[in-house]
Amino acid sequence: MASSSSTSIRNYTFQVFLSFRGEDTRYTFTDRLFENLDRMGINTFRDDQLERGEEIRSELLKTIEESRISIVVLSKTYAHSKWCLDELAKIMQCREELDQIVLPVFYHVDPSDVRKQTGSFREAFSIHVGNVAEKKMRRWRDSLTEASNLSCFHVNDGYESKHIEEIINDISKRLNPKLLHIDDNMVGLDFSLEKLISLLSTHSNNILVVGIYGIGGIGKTTIAKIVYNKIQSEYVGASFLQDVRERYKKGHQLQLQQQLLGDIVGKDIL
């Protein structure tokens, strides 16, 4: 993989920032979404601070700025939280000023309630009246309206796993990494993964080669794929060449070279 340290392309600390109302979805939908994003190697920020104050932390605002995509899970009591509304206002600001991608998810709420601040969203703003400056209230309202008009996902009926799969596929296409398929039934690989990732966790610009060996069928390729998915976003170019020995013996050297160069530069090499 080619290091991205010398590129002028904007570097992001996180690929995805999750904005959500903890009371509604922390241990349900948002948790499953985060787990699936992480499993696919998509570097995602989730604020796990359960106790929140009145004012949003400056570090969190900086994290939003340093994220490529924001997923906003708009649930029934999202607007009851000043913290969530401040997050959303910052996210929409980053969309305007930094071209951040914003993906709203309407989780068991009517988009028109978000757009017009009716239903549970009207109830939330009635609580904020008198406690929040009118200027900030207007900013919150504008952010909700703007977010509701974006391309979005609706989670109302059906299996949530299917909705999560759609979101993951959409994000994968937007981020444009070629994520490798990983089987769901992985067992006993955590220790090996941690060891391998620790070996690769070096800030040196030197060439690094790590070998994985063992008898067939113990998960060597699966481990390599998982690590590849997790770290490929840290590099300008990345390629996963599978079955090199067999392909080389069959005289497919040119195809291997074309795949390697094509993956790194992001286009087909003829």
Secondary structure as UniProt FT lines:
FT   STRAND          2..3
FT   TURN            5..6
FT   STRAND          14..19
FT   HELIX           22..25
FT   TURN            26..28
FT   HELIX           29..39
FT   TURN            40..41
FT   STRAND          44..46
FT   HELIX           58..65
FT   STRAND          67..74
FT   TURN            76..77
FT   HELIX           78..80
FT   HELIX           82..98
FT   STRAND          101..107
FT   HELIX           111..116
FT   HELIX           120..128
FT   TURN            130..131
FT   HELIX           134..148
FT   STRAND          153..155
FT   HELIX           160..175
FT   HELIX           190..200
FT   TURN            216..217
FT   HELIX           220..231
FT   HELIX           232..234
FT   STRAND          235..237
FT   HELIX           244..249
FT   TURN            250..251
FT   HELIX           253..265
//
